[in-house]
Amino acid sequence: MAPRRPSTSQLAGTVRELAALPSQQDPGFATGTRRVLAGLADSEQVLRAILADASNTGVVRFAALYTLLVKLNREDRVRDYADLVRTHEAEFGAEPYFNTFRALVARGYGLGHDAEALRRAVDFARRADADLPNSQGIKHQIAWFIADYLEAAPATPTSPALLEEAERAVSTAIAAPGGQHGHYYETFARLHLLRRDYPAARSAITEAIQLEPSDSPDFYRRLARYQATRVRIDLVEERDRMTERQETFRGELDRFRTQQLELLGLLAAVVAFVVSASSIAAQTPKTGDGARLICTMAGAVILVFASFTFANSRASWRRLAPVVVLGSALLLTGLLM
């Protein structure tokens, strides 16, 4: 069934509302377009008709374009969004807000497969912020796109600086009048997660869920995203714990191997020492001298193993004291007898 054609009165009323919006430099422009969108039935048909009507002023047609793009973005219609931006870039490309459209197109291309496109999205958002420094939404965009980029790209020497830039941008957006938006806090949670600050990430995502108004047209979509972020925080924390445990186990295994090699080396040295001492004692003409050598050898071997046990197993001296006394007695008996 073909979409119903908007009535002349509906078109005229929407044109008047769009014409009454403040300038793009005023933060009320973005919120005003959303109010217009909320009050429209068959909003896509109405806005496309206004945009296609060359008799409307450029200001009205650009406001219609902006409002229509807000609708497409809410519905995650990435391809339709990109097609509309490309179609009207030649006419409206110099408008201050147009870099935000380019940024969202680049993000749509970059998600999941192209970190460089996400980096371009950050650059477009920065340009838009330079043209519209009073826009909270654009500052949030910078932080949002940096979070996307850092999650997709391997860590580089510039990553800490990007993370700090994103935190400054979203903190500025939140601190501004009217900046208590749930999706701002969700972006903050993702940035905390990139720093591996799990308590702060959980606190931020909880704040995002509490702040999201239930009557918002984006409520269910954003709530699903917030819950996905909350689950991701738990998964990343558990993954890091497992990685830490694996590293600990690997370190313990390496130490165990080293100890085994040391023990084998010590045993080889002791065997050689015992064999040599026994051979010398057997060839000694006096029985007393041979006995002294055997006592000295036994005491030295006992002390060596006691020292090795203390160094590697951290056994207390109280447990090793009898062994040390015995070894010392045999060693002193052999030397002084």
N, C-alpha and C positions, 0 to 999 in steps of 0.2 A: 504494500500500500504506500502510495507516494505521500511524503510529508505535507501537512496542511500549509498552504501559503499564508504568511502573516497578513493580518489586516492592515489597512492604511493607518487606522488610528493607533494600532499597537506600534507600528513602525515610527509614527510621528512622536508618540509619547516616549519611546526609547531614545530617539534622537535628541529630544529635549533633555532627558536625564543625562545623556552622555555629554551634551554641550555644556551642561551646568557643572561638570566636574572641575575641580581645581587643576592648575597646571601640573605637568609631570614633576616639577621640582618640589611640589607640595606632597608630604607624606599621605595626605588625604586622597590623592589620585588613586593609589592602588586599592585602598579600602573602599573608595567610592565605586570603583568598577565591580567589586565583589558584591556590593549592595545591589547594584543594577542587575547583576547576574542572578542573585537570589530571588529577585522579584519578577523574573521573566519566565513565562511559559513558552515552550518551543524555542528556547534561547538560541540554539545553534542556527535555526532557520532565520530568526530575526536578525541576529548579528551578521550573518553572511549576506543577507539582503542589504543591510545598511552599508556594509563594507563594499559591496559591489555597486552601489549607487553613486555614480560620479558627481551627482548634484549635491551630495553632502559635503561639508567642509572637510579639509584634511584632518583637523583636530577631532571631529566627530568620528571619522572613519578610522583614525588611529586608535581612539578609545574603544571602538567596536572590535578592532583587531586584538587589542590587549585583552579585552574581556573574553573574547572567543578563545584566545590562547590559554587563559586561566581555566576555562572549562575543559579544553582538551588535555591540559596538564593534569587536572584532577582525575580525569578518566584514564590516564596513562596511555593516551593514544599518541605514541611517540612518532609514528610515521606521518600521521595527519598533521601533527604539530610542525614537524620539519618541513613538510610540503607547503604549509601555509606561510611559514617564515620565508622560505625561498621565493614563493610567489610574490610577496610584498616587500622583499628586501630592497629592490631598486627604488621603490617609492618612499619607503619609510626608514631606510637603513641608517639615516643620520639622526634619527630621534634618540634622545638620551636612553630610553628604556630598551632600545633594540638590542643592545649588547646582552641584556638578560635573556632575550629570546635566543640569540646565538649560543649563549652559554648552555641553555637547556637542550638545544639541539646537539651540541658537542657532547654533553653528558649522556644523552640518549644513545649516541653512537658508541660512546666509550664504555658504558657499563658492561662488565663481564668479559671484555676482550681487548680493549685498547686504552691503556693507561695514558698514552699521549693525548688522546682526545679528551680525557678527563683533565689533563693539565691545561689544555686549551680552554676548557670550560672555566677553570679558575682565572685564567688571563682575561677572558671576556667579562667575568663578574667584577674583576678589579677595575676594568675600564668603565663599566657601568657605575661603580662606586665613586670613581673620580668625577663623573658627570652629575651624579645624584647622591651627594655625601650625606643627605639627611634621611635616606631610605633605610629603615631597619631590615626590610626584606632582602635588599641587596647585600647588606653585611652578613646576614644569615646565609645567603647563597654562597658567599666566599667560603665561609666555614664548612658548609655542607659539601661543596665540591672538593675542597681540600681533604675532607674526611674520605670521600669516595676515592680520591687519587691515592692517598696514603694506604688505604685498605687494598688497593689493586696493585700498586707498584712496590717493588722491593725497596728496602730501606736504602737511602743515599745520604751523603753528608748534609744535604739540604733539608732532610726530613724534620729534624728538630725545629729549624727556623719556620718551616711551613706549619708545623703543629702549633707553635706559639702564635703565628699570625692568625690561624683559625680560632684559637681560644680568645684572642683579643677581639676579633670580629664578632663572634657570637656573644661574648660578654658585653660588648657595647650595645648590641641589638637588644639583649635582655634588660640592660640597665636603662634603656631609653623609655620614655613614657609610653605605656601601652605595649611594652615588650614582653609581657608575660604570656608567651605562646608555647603550647606543648611541643610543637615540632622544633622550636629553638632548643628546648631542654633535651630533646632526643638527640639532636646533633651534638650537644655538649656531652651527653653520655657516650657517644661514639668516640669523641676526642679523648675522654677519660680512659676509655677502653684501649685506645692506641697507646696511651701512657702506662697501661696495665695497672691503673688505679681503680680496682674493682669496686670498693665501697662507694667512691665518688660516682662511678658510672651507674651503680644501682640507685643511688639517691637521685641522680638526674633523671633517669628513666621513670622512676616512680613519680617524680614531680611532673614529668611530661604527661603521664596518664591522668593524673589528678587535674591538670589544667585544661585538658582537651574538652571543650564544651560538647555536651551530648546532642545539641541541636545543630551542630556544624554539619554542612553537607559532606565534609571530609572525615566525619567522626569515625566510621567503621573502617575506612581504608587506613587512616592514621593509627587507630587503635591496634589494628593487625600488625602494622609496621613496628609500633612500640613494643608489642609483645614479642615480635621476632627479634628485636634488638635485645630485649631482656633475656631471652633464651640464648642468644649469641654471647652475651656477657658470661653466662654460666658455662657455656661450652668452651669459650676461650680460656677462662680461668682453670677449668678442669684439664684442658689440653696443656696449659703451662705447668700445672702441678705434675702431670704425667711426665712431661719433658724433664722437669726438675728431678723427679724420682729416677728416671732413666739415667740422667747425668750422674746422680749420686751412686746408682748401682754400677754404672760404667767405671766411675772413679774407684769404688770399692773393689771391683774386679781387677782393675789395673794394679791396685795396691797388693791384692792377693797374689797376683802373678809375680809381682816384684818380690814379695816375701818368699814365695816358693823358690824363685831363682836364688835369692840370698841364702835360703836354707840349704838348697842343694850345693851351693858353693861352700857354705860352712861345713856341711857334712863331708864333702870331698876333702876339704882342708883337714878336718879332724881325723878322717880315715888315714890320710897320708901321714898325719902326725903320729897317730897310734901305731901304724905299721912301722914307721921309722923308729919310734921310741922302743917298741917291742923288739925290733931287730937289734938295736943297740944294747938293750938290756940283756938279750940272749947271748950276746957276744962279750958281755962284761965278765972278766975273770972272777970278780968278787961277787958273791951272792947279795951282800948288803948293798953294794952300789946299784945292782939291778933292781932291788926292792925299792930303794930311794927314787930311782928314775921312774918306776911304775907309779909310785905314790904321787910324785910330782905331775906326771902325765894325767893321772886320774883327776887330781884336784884342778888342774888347768882346764880339762875338758868340762868338768862340772861347772866351773865359773863362767866359761865361755857360753854354755847353753843357758845358764841362769841369766846372764846379761842379754842374750838374744831374746829370751822369753819376756824379760821386762821391757825391752825396747819395742817389741812387736805386738804383744798382747796386753800391755799396760797392766800386768799383774802387780798387786801390791807387794811392797817389800816384806810385809808381815808374812805373806804366804811363801815368799822366796827365801826368807831369812834362814830356815833350817838347811836349805840346799846350799846357800852361800857359806854358812858356817862349816858344813861338811867339806865343801870344796876347798875352803881356806885352810881347814885343818889338815887335809891330805897334802895340799901344796906346801904348807909350812913344815909338815912332818918330813916330806921328801927333801926339803931344802936344809933343814936344821938337824935332822937325825944323824 
